[in-house]
């Protein structure tokens, strides 16, 4: 079954808090590759397009961090190709330093 978009989930404090935590963590770790505004937009789409999954995480009172982890994982999956390219790119500064 395909979930319908539910933008109302973006008004739930627990969802907004989880989104903020996930985005902040990615920006802290990968801020050289991604911008917070892009991640907030992408996370909004992810949340709204998987309402049943988000509601299930919200209902799991024993594991409140699982929603944050789920959002973080979906965002990381989205930027993984860019991360791979960045890891394969050699810095000119590093190349110049080894040839001096």
C-alpha positions as a printed NumPy array, in Angstrom:
array([[ 0.   ,  0.   ,  0.   ],
       [ 1.269,  3.459, -0.89 ],
       [ 1.125,  6.031,  1.886],
       [-0.56 ,  9.334,  1.065],
       [ 1.279, 12.543,  1.863],
       [ 0.445, 13.88 ,  5.326],
       [ 1.87 , 17.353,  5.776],
       [ 0.067, 17.731,  9.12 ],
       [ 2.776, 15.589, 10.724],
       [ 5.083, 18.592, 10.346],
       [ 3.005, 20.347, 13.016],
       [ 3.696, 17.703, 15.668],
       [ 6.301, 18.879, 18.183],
       [ 7.909, 15.452, 18.551],
       [ 8.325, 15.19 , 14.771],
       [ 9.81 , 18.672, 14.515],
       [12.212, 17.897, 17.351],
       [13.31 , 14.629, 15.735],
       [13.781, 16.377, 12.387],
       [15.827, 19.143, 14.008],
       [18.072, 16.612, 15.756],
       [18.614, 14.544, 12.61 ],
       [19.399, 17.569, 10.446],
       [21.676, 19.147, 13.063],
       [23.669, 15.953, 13.384],
       [24.161, 15.645,  9.636],
       [25.121, 19.292,  9.259],
       [27.61 , 18.938, 12.102],
       [29.175, 15.853, 10.514],
       [28.789, 16.696,  6.821],
       [28.272, 20.458,  6.695],
       [30.932, 20.724,  4.008],
       [28.655, 18.716,  1.669],
       [25.119, 19.661,  2.632],
       [23.138, 22.692,  3.705],
       [20.666, 22.662,  6.559],
       [17.898, 24.252,  4.464],
       [18.156, 21.482,  1.866],
       [18.066, 18.815,  4.56 ],
       [15.044, 20.397,  6.247],
       [13.195, 20.426,  2.931],
       [14.167, 16.85 ,  2.118],
       [13.257, 15.644,  5.619],
       [ 9.84 , 17.31 ,  5.34 ],
       [ 9.158, 15.342,  2.166],
       [10.38 , 12.117,  3.786],
       [ 8.17 , 12.626,  6.839],
       [ 5.068, 13.604,  4.878],
       [ 5.459, 10.743,  2.416],
       [ 5.727,  8.04 ,  5.12 ],
       [ 2.962,  8.953,  7.586],
       [ 2.28 ,  5.418,  8.821],
       [ 5.96 ,  4.856,  9.588],
       [ 6.226,  8.198, 11.408],
       [ 3.077,  7.487, 13.434],
       [ 4.437,  4.071, 14.392],
       [ 7.647,  5.67 , 15.667],
       [ 5.651,  8.295, 17.569],
       [ 3.589,  5.561, 19.217],
       [ 6.725,  3.735, 20.394],
       [ 7.152,  5.471, 23.762],
       [ 9.908,  3.062, 24.82 ],
       [12.216,  4.168, 21.985],
       [11.742,  7.895, 21.433],
       [15.033,  8.258, 19.556],
       [14.059,  5.842, 16.818],
       [12.206,  8.518, 14.836],
       [15.297, 10.737, 14.847],
       [17.457,  7.815, 13.771],
       [15.019,  6.883, 11.001],
       [14.961, 10.463,  9.616],
       [18.752, 10.688,  9.878],
       [19.157,  7.388,  8.006],
       [16.811,  8.427,  5.188],
       [18.648, 11.732,  4.779],
       [22.036, 10.043,  4.834],
       [20.854,  7.599,  2.165],
       [19.899, 10.588,  0.   ],
       [23.336, 12.226,  0.304],
       [25.39 ,  9.015,  0.187],
       [26.317,  9.363, -3.535],
       [27.583, 12.894, -2.92 ],
       [29.512, 11.666,  0.117],
       [31.154,  8.913, -1.934],
       [32.241, 11.396, -4.602],
       [33.682, 13.718, -1.973],
       [35.625, 10.864, -0.387],
       [37.119,  9.958, -3.754],
       [38.201, 13.517, -4.524],
       [41.762, 14.4  , -3.614],
       [42.36 , 17.858, -2.214],
       [44.717, 20.047, -4.256],
       [46.181, 21.312, -1.003],
       [47.082, 17.77 , -0.028],
       [48.59 , 17.06 , -3.468],
       [50.655, 20.255, -3.393],
       [51.871, 19.505,  0.133],
       [53.182, 16.061, -0.864],
       [55.094, 17.489, -3.839],
       [56.998, 20.172, -1.951]])
